Structures are given as structure tokens and as C-alpha cells.
Amino acid sequence: MKYYDKLIFELSKEGRTGFSLPDTEWADTTDRIPAGLRRELPPDLPQVSEPDVVRHYVNLSNMNFGVDTGFYPLGSCTMKYNPKINEEMASYPGFGGLHPLQPDDTVQGALSIYGELSDWLCSLTGMAAFTLNPFAGAHGELTGLMIMRSYHISRGDLKRTKVIVPDSAHGTNPASAAVCGLQVVQVKSTPDGVIDIGDLKPLLDDTVAGIMMTNPNTLGLFETGIKEIETSVHAAGGLLYYDGANMNALLGKVRPGDMGFDIMHLNLHKTFSTPHGGGGPGAGPVGVAERLSRLLPSPVVRKSEKTGKYETAGNPTGAGRISGFMGNFGVLMKACAYILSLGNRNIRKVGPYSVLAANYVKESLKDLYKLPVSTLCKHEFVFDGLKEANAGDPEREVTTLDIAKRLLDYGFHAPTIYFPLLFHQSIMIEPTETESKETLDAFVAAMRTIAEEAVSDPGLLRSAPHNTPVRRPDETLAATHPKLKI
Amino acid sequence: MGFAYFPHTGDDIKAMLGRIGLESLDELYSDVPEDLLFRGDFDIPDAMSEMEVRRHFAGLAEKNVSLSVFCGAGAYDHYSPSVIPAVISRSEFLTSYTPYQAEVSQGTLRYIFEFQSMMTRLTGLDCSNASMYDGPTSAAEAVMMAVNCTKKKNRVLLSGTLLPQVLEVVETYCRFHGICLTEIPHRDGVSDLDAITAELGKGDVAGVLVPGINRFGIIEDLTGYAEAVHAARALLIVYSDPSSLAVIRTPGEWGADIACGDAQTLGIPLNFGGPYIGFLCCRQEYVRKLPGRIVGETVDTDGRRCYVLTLQAREQHIRREKATSNICSNQSLMALYVTVYLSLMGPEGLKKVNDLSYGGAHYLHDELLGTGLFTEAFGKPFLKEFVLKSRLPAKQLQKSLLDAGIFGALSCGDDLVSFCVTENRTKEEIDRVVNAVIRCHIDRCRDIVNGNLMK
């Protein structure tokens, strides 16, 4: 990776162009728009040639680390390999030019993708129906909570405005609840890292709309009390929401529907191998139990029993509309290609192989890193910093941030850090099923070297990274003197 | 049998299990209650080879009908340069995560910074976030932001000239979020400033959302809006098509506080509705209320210019339920589409895109009026999309166009139909639309005559 310092604006020169458009054959131009409706000066956009543009962005890409570059053990993000056939299929001729409002008869291929993927996700999760409209995980959470609230409101049960969220939950859980107009009540974790059922039960009164859970949770632990939680929440009239961020651990082995969850979302960009694209576009389909299927947002896609054709329609009994059209369709195509490639046979191995990788790395490092919960983990686990971190010595103390930055020098992406909030020095590691034993061994070796360096040369860690295109950025300067554009 | 995405050999698995102290993969799930383990078959197809996957998609593609698109309504068939897929497919961009580790994410951070810069230059506002999901959700976020910026007021006015899907998504978000909405019906095809001013007079309005170009394709004259809205201490939000902002008056010039909309028009293919990209820009004073990711410039420990995610105190992973929004990701890769597109187009190219669309749309508009089968609906200035009153029933008209391989004449209620022309449409295609319309009329006359004869 090489430092490259230009912004596209800095390559601009008056009179250069990078576009290729036909000569006009029309008499009219926008100069005929009444002057009061026209902008005064043309926008100050870059004026650059096509080769300049290509080289600039290729140079930018060289400062980026992706799954295709190397191991990316980012906890709770499931950075698995993104198969290339998925990309090829998403740009398959005959889909890219489809307008979302075209009559159903002219888009049966596209609607089949929507319909079949919904059916497959139902089977893989044990839910009764899916909407593929939500654009991302957090968007799926919001949609799911809208469905939860609509359910209670439709029954005239208007008191239910509280949603229970574990203290280990992803930040999006409470934020989605707040956007949805629900109050967040936090439930504690036990020292073993799972939901404290003793703390939960007193919270379950007739104002509770439901509980949001990840299972396995953000510590990578299977919530062993799930059956008791399910019975208690349902008995109190609440619903169970499954945050699918950690579904990779269970894919092919355990289904949220079978655990009693009523609503869930999946992150196709995690579990179903679609690329993260530097932060999107993803897709956050939402699945529901049978009795909630009438509440799915518009538009819905269904197969007509009479004609065997797929139809789109508004859903007058639904929670509303949460997207302009039918979600990030291009992303849905990639997930479709993934499921077809794996098939029944291989999809069963996703969960077990990801859990195998996580436990292998955990066991290989637990002598040097603090492991707050030492039981079997699922697809990820959390260390609470180094055992030998020179704690209390302001000149030599090594933090989780230092470890993360030093990993970059060794050619690995850093794990998720300072999350979950249960520990001060959280390092959350998620290897996936697509990493070889050799890659995991190399990562383990780097982590062990870092542990040695923490004792022998802590300054090296505290000033890391050393080999990256830029070094630690001054984040305080960025926040106190925001420069958000050129 | 091995599988291409799983590197595990039998020996690897044995060795890894050995390190953990287990004998079998099944034991990895010993913490799961036995009856929760799924033992059946999933109702999904058997594994396909790449060749079979290709055949599967080929079969599906055949079930679609490729049409010449003369419809907009929130999704526009603009030309997308060949450079874009070449850049987008760089896997360093494609397969990276949100740029939390700035030291190895300068590529993503830099293009988002460029994106933010370009969006502020197009909208004429001070700040932009790193993008949103799509246009309608950006409008919903903008409305929640306006309420968040104006304390103690909880009502927002929506112009009835906004796209129906924008109205529906905003209505859904606000219903759950507890924001009151009042939809102000259009007057002669445009937003009704008198009615809006009357509502503003009630003193409880936090924001007013109006389109720059509305659902009928009309370029709205927003003279007087900012004054009226600001006099009531509310915020003006303009829902814009950013492609059009190369030529039409910007939200900034109209005095808007927030601009939102869908930037699909900037180089992103129709793709059956997604992925697209929402945008959200605002005046400087509201930047700390802006939802979503924001990238800022700073320096590293060696004093080199670099970029980071900043102002994160607004966001869910820090603030949890007190965050400005629950949004976590942006549509980063789509922001790269837009950034590359705008770099190639520059001010001249983007003007030309608008000129070609304008010229084609006005040619079609005049030709359709020339058939005598349509009349003006509102007779106001438009750019690339317009509505006409049709003497032919919309359904029949749409069917005749479909028979000619054209998607157009979208029904806009009553006897109104809409058409859209972008630079992607040739004169020959436009003439085909006119011929199909005439054919529709002739067929209809024949049906009527035959019907009469049969009596």
C-alpha cells in the first residue's frame, strides 16, 4: 500500500473533459428554462480526462484493505470471502436495465429472484415470510420493530412501548428502537456473558413490546437460556426479535424460528457473502412468524396460485413502506448466487467451520490474552486486552488500540475493538469459514509476536502502525475543526 | 468432497479440533439444546457449479422483457460510463468494510470526502454526509432531523407534489417516530405556498418538505418559501434530483436548510430499483444533527493529510438510543459510483446530460400534443419528465406502448399520464413512442367501430 495524496479536484484543469456523449439533435436546451428557475453559476465539479479519473481511483484503491487483500477478523462483521460469480450474476444482462415500476409481466425473472430468495431464507431460518426491502441491518431492525409495534397496536394493546435490549447489544439495537418510538430497557449480562434471566423476569410486564437478542450474542456465546427466555417473554405477551448479525455461527445448524423468535433480520452482506463495499450497499431482509406476515411492509411480492406468476402489490394491512422500491435488488442477486453455489450440502458447513475457526484461534491465544469467558464460543469471541499490558505504567501501557494498530503492520486487518462495552479492552475476533488453517496460524503468530513486543518494546506498539499508507490520524483535530469538504 | 470456498482439508479439521480438545464438529454445538439443532433438509436447491449458476440466471433473464424506458417516477435511465464498473470492481473498494481503521482505508475515506464535496457543490449547501440508503429514506431522515433541530415543535408539512413513495416512506417513519405530518395538496400541479403559509402560522411547524422537481416533472418555483418558513422558525427541506442541479436553481439558492433526494440519477443503472443512493446536505449550523457517516480531513502523526470518520458523537455506536439516527452503514460503493460519474462528467458533461434530456423530452411533449390525443395538464416548465392529459385510457395506452417494446405513460391519477426522456433515448425511439400512441388510437377506433357493427 502506497500513500497517494491527491484529491480529484486537485487534478482539475479548465477545459478538460472525461465524458462521451452524442451531439444534440434537439432544438431546445435547458437555456430555455426561465431564468428564475436556473442556477446562477455552473457547479464547480472537477474537469478531468478519463485516464486521469481511472488512475486517480486506482491509486486510491491501493490505500485500501479488503477481504481480497488479506485476513479481516472484524468481530460481528463476518468478513467472509465474496465469491466472484456473485458479482458476475448481479450484472447479468437483462436485469440492469429493468425499471422498478415495469409491469409484473415484464419482470418475471427479477421477481422470481425476489420470491425464491424469500422462500430459501424462510427455510434456512424457520420463519414463515420475508420482506427483502430493507437496505441494511439497522434498516432491518427498524422494519422489524415497526412490525412488532404494529402487531401490538393492531390488537389494541397500546401500552406496549418498551423494548428490552441486553447490555451487550449492538448500538443499532437501542438506536433503532428509539427511531421506532420505543423506550429502551437494558437487561444485564451474567458474569458468564449471557442474559441474566433473573434480571430479565422482573422487567416483563404488560408494557413490554418485546426483546431484541443476538444469538450467539456479541461475546460469541450461545444464549443457553433461550428456551426459558422465549417462554417468559411470550408468557408476558411480548415478542422476540432476532438480530441476525451473528447468524453465521448458526447457519445450517440452528434456526431462529425454531428457537421461538417472532421477527428477525439477516445481513446478506455478512452471512450470505455479499461484499460490504466499504460500508454498503448491504441488505437486511426481515423474516416473521406466520401470525405477523400480514404486517410486512409494502410492496410485497407473491406467487399467484392461479397463474403461477409473481405479482407485486401494496400491503394495506402492513406496517407501511420503508423503501422507494424493492430493496437493494443487486445485492439480492448476489445472495441468490451464493445460496445456489453452496446448496443444501455445503450450507450446513458454514456454521460449523466458522465456529471451528473461532475456537481454534481462541485456544491458540488464550495463554497471552485475557479471556473473560472461557467456555466454548461460537463464530467469534472477545479478549479483554493482553495479560501483560504494563497496566498502570503511563509510559509503557499497551492498550487494545495499540494491538489493533500493530496488527495492520503485520498485514492483517484489525479486529473490532472496544466492543462489546462489557469490558474496557475488548478485542472481538471473528475469523470465518473461508479462512485456511495457514491463514489462522499466521494471524496467531502475529498476535503472539505482538504480546512479546508489548513486554520487550511497548513503544513500537504505542506508535504503530508503521507500515501503512498513513499513520494514526489526529481524530481530535478532525472533530474540533471539522473540515468536511474541499 | 471439497468446496471452492472452504479451504479445510480433513487433516486441517482434525488438527484444529485437536487444539480445542474436541473430537467432532458436532461437539462445537454441545451448548445448544439438542431439540434446537436442525436435522432436516433445507428447502433450497442442490449445490450448483458455476456453469449451472450461469444457466440458472440465463433462464431467469429470459423471463424479463427489455424495454425502452420512458418512465421516471423516482428511477431514471441515465447513461452510465464504462469507467464506473471498472473502478467499482476494484476489490480493494468492493470487499472492504466501513472505514473504521483509517490507516488502511484511505481509499474509501478519500472518495467519500470527494463525494461530500461534490454534493455540497451541487446542492449549494455547506455540509454533506457520506450518503443514505435511497431518496425516500433520506427524506424521512431529513424530516426527523428538522424536528431534532427545532426543539419543542413536532409537526412537518409535506407538499403533495412529492413522489408517492417519498410521501409513504416519510409517513411510515413519522408514524412510528411520533412526528405529526400534514400533507398540503398541490395547486395546479405545484406546491401551494398560501396553504403552507397558513399552516406555518399555527406556530407548531418544525419543517417543510417540498420537491425541487415534483412528481409531475414540473420545476417548482420556490420563491418566497425560505422567507415564509424561516419567519415561522422552521426549516426548509428541498427534495432534489441532483443531476438536475447542474442547471436548475439549487436548494442553497432557494434558501433551504436541508437538501435530500436520490443520487441514482448520477450514473447508477436502473437495476430494478436498487441499490441506489440517498444524499443529505445541510447548512453548517446543523451539521451536528446530521445523521449517518461523515468523513473529515485531518493529519496523521507524521503531519500527512489524511481522512477519518468524524463527529461520531452523533452516531449509534457511541450514543445508542440517543443517536441522531439508527443508521450504521451508508451506501459507500454507490457514493463511489457517483463520485466517479461526476468526475467524468464535470460541469460541462452534466449540463449536456440535462440538455439532451430536456431536448428529447420537449420534442416528445410537442409531438404528443401534435397527435391531438393529449392536452396540457398544467403547462408549467419541466426538465426531462412531464405529464399530459390523455384522451386515451392510461391502461390501454401503456399496453400499446408495451407491444412496441416501450415502457411509458405511467398513470398519475385521473386522466394524467407521465413520460420521461433521458439522454439515453434516441430520436428514433421517441418517434416509436408517437407511432405507438397513434396505433393505440387507431386500434381503439377500430374496436369501437367493430363493437358498433356487432350490435
Interface residues (C-beta under 8 A of the other chain):
Chain A: M1 Y3 D5 L7 I8 F9 S12 R16 T17 G18 F19 S20 L21 P22 T24 E25 W26 A27 D28 T29 T30 R32 I33 P34 G36 L37 R38 R39 E40 P42 P43 D44 L45 P46 Q47 V48 E50 V53 V54 H56 Y57 V58 L60 S61 N62 M63 N64 F65 G66 V67 D68 T69 Y72 L74 C77 M79 K80 Y81 N82 P83 I85 E87 E88 M89 S91 Y92 P93 G94 F95 G96 G97 L98 H99 P100 L101 Q102 P103 D105 T106 V107 Q108 G109 A110 S112 I113 D119 W120 C122 S123 L124 G126 F135 A136 G137 A138 H139 E141 L142 L145 M146 R149 H170 G171 T172 P174 A175 S176 A177 A178 V179 C180 G181 V184 L221 F222 T224 I226 K227 G252 K253 V254 R255 D258 M259 S273 P275 H276 G277 G278 G279 G280 P281 G282 P297 S298 A319 G320 R321 I322 S323 G324 F325 M326 G327 N328 F329 G330 V331 M333 A337 I339 L340 S341 L342 G343 N344 R345 N346 I347 K349 P352 Y353 V355 L356 A357 N359 Y360 E363 S364 T375 L376 A404 K405 L408 H413 A414 F419 E433 T434 E435 S436 K437 T439 S463 P465 T468 P469 V470 R471 R472 P473 D474 E475 L477 A478 A479 P482 K483 L484 K485 I486
Chain B: F3 A4 Y5 F6 P7 H8 D12 I13 A15 M16 L17 R19 I20 G21 L22 L25 D26 L28 Y29 S30 D31 V32 P33 L36 L37 F38 D41 F42 D43 I44 P45 D46 A47 M48 E50 E52 V53 R54 H56 F57 A58 G59 L60 A61 E62 K63 N64 V65 S66 L67 V69 C71 A73 G74 A75 D77 Y79 P81 V83 P85 A86 V87 S89 R90 S91 E92 F93 L94 T95 S96 Y97 T98 P99 Y100 Q101 A102 E103 V104 S105 Q106 G107 T108 R110 Y111 F113 E114 Q116 S117 M118 T120 R121 L122 G124 C127 S128 A130 S131 Y133 D134 G135 P136 T137 M144 Q165 V166 E168 V169 E171 T172 Y173 R175 F176 H177 G178 I219 D221 T223 L245 A246 V247 I248 R249 T250 E253 D262 P269 L270 N271 F272 G273 G274 P275 Y276 V287 R293 I294 V295 G296 E297 T298 V299 D300 T301 D302 R304 R305 C306 Y307 V308 T310 L311 Q312 A313 E315 Q316 H317 I318 R319 R320 E321 K322 A323 S325 N326 I327 C328 S329 N330 Q331 S332 L333 M334 L336 T339 V340 L342 S343 L344 M345 G346 P347 E348 G349 L350 K351 K352 V353 N354 D355 L356 Y358 G359 G360 H362 Y363 P381 L383 Q398 L402 F407 L410 E423 K427
